[in-house]
Amino acid sequence: MNPRTITMVLLLAACSVPAYASLASDARAFKQNVKAAGKQGGHAVRDAAHAVGRGAKEAGHAVGTATKQGWHATKKAVKGSD
């Protein structure tokens, strides 16, 4: 082998390690970004589900209260007292 070929081989070997490290670093950053986006999406879905649940609970309580008040009003109207 001539010195020029040896120099080129050494140069390519030296450049491949930083390129691999950069690729691995980019892959880790991508993975972290995907995980963060997934968590944010999950939290948004959870918050929306909780809001719907709270609304349904409030509606149920309102129906229950109205039913109870209606029952008492009907009882008072029929019997004349509580």
C-alpha positions in Angstrom: 0.0 0.0 0.0 1.2 3.4 -0.8 1.2 6.2 1.8 -1.7 8.1 0.2 -4.0 5.0 0.5 -3.0 4.5 4.1 -3.7 8.2 4.8 -7.1 8.0 3.2 -8.0 4.8 5.1 -7.0 6.4 8.4 -8.9 9.6 7.6 -12.1 7.7 6.8 -11.8 5.6 10.0 -11.3 8.8 12.0 -14.4 10.4 10.5 -16.7 7.4 10.9 -16.6 7.4 14.7 -17.9 11.0 15.1 -20.5 10.5 12.4 -21.8 7.4 14.2 -21.8 9.3 17.5 -23.7 12.2 15.9 -26.3 9.7 14.4 -26.8 8.1 17.8 -27.2 11.5 19.5 -29.8 12.5 16.9 -31.6 9.2 17.4 -31.8 9.7 21.1 -33.1 13.3 20.7 -35.7 12.0 18.3 -36.8 9.3 20.7 -37.0 11.9 23.6 -39.1 14.2 21.4 -41.5 11.4 20.4 -41.9 10.4 24.1 -42.6 14.0 25.1 -45.2 14.4 22.4 -46.8 11.2 23.4 -47.0 12.2 27.0 -48.5 15.6 26.1 -51.1 13.9 23.9 -52.0 11.5 26.7 -52.3 14.2 29.2 -54.6 16.1 26.9 -56.8 13.1 26.4 -56.9 12.5 30.1 -57.9 16.1 30.9 -60.6 16.0 28.2 -62.0 12.7 29.7 -62.0 14.2 33.2 -63.8 17.3 32.0 -66.5 15.1 30.3 -66.8 13.0 33.5 -67.1 16.1 35.7 -69.8 17.5 33.4 -71.7 14.2 33.4 -71.5 14.1 37.2 -72.8 17.6 37.5 -75.7 16.9 35.1 -76.5 13.8 37.1 -76.6 15.7 40.3 -78.8 18.4 38.7 -81.3 15.7 37.5 -81.3 14.1 41.0 -81.9 17.4 42.7 -84.7 18.4 40.3 -86.3 15.0 40.8 -86.1 15.2 44.6 -87.5 18.7 44.6 -90.3 17.6 42.2 -91.1 14.6 44.3 -91.3 16.8 47.5 -93.5 19.4 45.6 -95.9 16.6 44.4 -96.0 15.1 47.9 -96.8 18.5 49.5 -99.5 19.2 46.8 -101.1 15.8 47.4 -100.9 15.6 51.2 -100.9 19.3 52.0 -97.7 19.2 54.1 -94.3 17.6 54.3 
